[in-house]
Amino acid sequence: MAERALISRTTLNKVEKGDPNVSLGIYATVLFVLGLTNRVAELADHRHDTVGQDLEDELLPKRIRARGAGKPKEGG
């Protein structure tokens, strides 16, 4: 496997352990060698990033005021 991915056995061992210091390109190459290139697209798909979605939701305003709400009506 390491030979087919053009990486050392040490790097492959790190990939197998999920070492975050290994470059994303190495992970993509290993997935390619394994015939799992469709998984690379899934990694980049924001719909699978529940933590990122939760963080985005926290940035949204808690309430949205309707346009013109809170303004007194003219003429009465």
FENHU-V217892 format. One record per backbone hydrogen bond with DSSP energy under -1.0 kcal/mol. NH is the residue of the N-H (numbers start at 1). CO is the residue of the C=O. Records with the same first field share a line. If there is no record, write none. Layout:
# FENHU-V217892
NH = CO + CO
This chain:
# FENHU-V217892
5 = 1
7 = 2
12 = 8
13 = 9
14 = 10
15 = 11
16 = 12
17 = 13
18 = 15
19 = 14
22 = 19
27 = 23
28 = 24
29 = 25
30 = 26
31 = 27
32 = 28
33 = 29
34 = 30
35 = 32
36 = 31
39 = 36
40 = 37
42 = 38
43 = 39
44 = 40
48 = 45
49 = 46
50 = 48
53 = 49
54 = 50
55 = 51
56 = 52
57 = 53
58 = 54
69 = 66
71 = 68
